[in-house]
Amino acid sequence: MIDRDPEFEFEIEAGKLNYPGQFVVRRYRGPSRFSNTLLIRNVNRAGMTLRALRKSFSSILQKFKLVYAGESEDGFLEHYSRVVEELAKAVPDVEEGHEP
């Protein structure tokens, strides 16, 4: 039986990309075939996930804000979104094919 663990709880916000963390499963083998152990953790790899999403799904990131939905406090994605918004306001739109 598995007890409820706050490490695996997360919130979902409508209209946003909710990142709850990554579930990492490791199997440790004991001295006999009957003494195996599984370790399951929820790790926050928001920076790595953001980089992968920007590379493969940038159009989705332009439409939806990525937010950390995990149990612990994490201001990285909020800070990143704020900086991107500030840069977008500071840099004027450039017509395609024309230098600023």
HELIX and SHEET records of a PDB file:
HELIX    1   1 PRO A    6  PHE A    8  5                                   3    
HELIX    2   2 ALA A   46  SER A   56  1                                  11    
HELIX    3   3 SER A   58  LYS A   63  1                                   6    
HELIX    4   4 PHE A   76  ALA A   90  1                                  15    
SHEET    1   A 2 LEU A  17  TYR A  19  0                                        
SHEET    2   A 2 LEU A  66  TYR A  68  1                                        
SHEET    1   B 2 GLN A  22  TYR A  28  0                                        
SHEET    2   B 2 THR A  37  VAL A  43 -1                                        
END                                                                             
